Amino acid sequence: MRYAVKLIESDGAFVATCRDLPAFNSVGETVDEALRESVDAMALALQGYMDEREPIPAATEKKRGEYWVSLPALDVAKVGLYEAMLAKGLRKADIVRLLGVHGPQVDRLLDLAHKSKLEQVEDALGKIGYRLSVAVEPVDKRRAA
């Protein structure tokens, strides 16, 4: 899962924005730092959608001068679990019953700041009829288009 971000130099820093995630913003003293900080900012923006039970915005294609910022695999799995729950019309309480766990455990599975085990998210996905698929791809050394 990745979104395109635009960096604008302002007052000696690089400010990052994302067309697809209006609540997203990040800053860094260098391009690399701004892009690293963008990962956490993106997770925070996506967590806001999840907390409000809103659909996750689709990522649009990168435009000239923008950079791709990708979420870590665990965050992608958690967002996928959230999207699967929305697609099936399931609530956290439904997942609690399906997994036979306590509510706080499901809260953590849907918390992008919590370092759950990937296997736990994969198990929850399986219980609602989804599977996790992981891909490995080369890194594009040219960051901006």
Protein Blocks (a to p, Z undefined) as FASTA:
>chain_A
ZZddddddeehiacdddfklmmbccddfbfklmmmmmmmmmmmmmmmmmmnopacddddd
ddehiacddddfklmmmmmmmmmmmmnopafklmmmmnopafklmmmmmmmkbccdfklm
mmmmmmnopacddddddddfblbZZ
